[in-house]
């Protein structure tokens, strides 16, 4: 999620709202869902008028001035239900590092036999897993 927000805001946003949103998204792993939601809603309330600024282009049509900031905000808002799924399940880790370790031995065996066709790779996995 941090990568998605940084892609829209850049590493060094120029506006105060962008700097605050980037700092808030960097705290994502350290905060509980309630704390993050409260901080995000306070940020949205504080910068409501800045986010809703509009510009009229050369064709006479209006558009939002800070589209990338609005997009980063909407990305967080849209995915907030999925960001803290680990809190609803007991003993579920925040990262998938443990899962990656489980499949490391399979990846090693696949690298050793890198020239196999797909059907032979599948047979190799069935032999290993059984």
Buried (B, 14 or more C-beta within 10 A) or exposed (E): BEEBBBEBBEEEBEEEBBEBBBEBBEEBEEBEBEEBBEBBEEBBEEBEEBBEEEEEEEEEEEEBEBEBBBBBBEBBEEEBEEBBEEEEEEEEEEEEEEEEEEEEEEEEBBEEEEEEEEEEBEEBEEEEEE
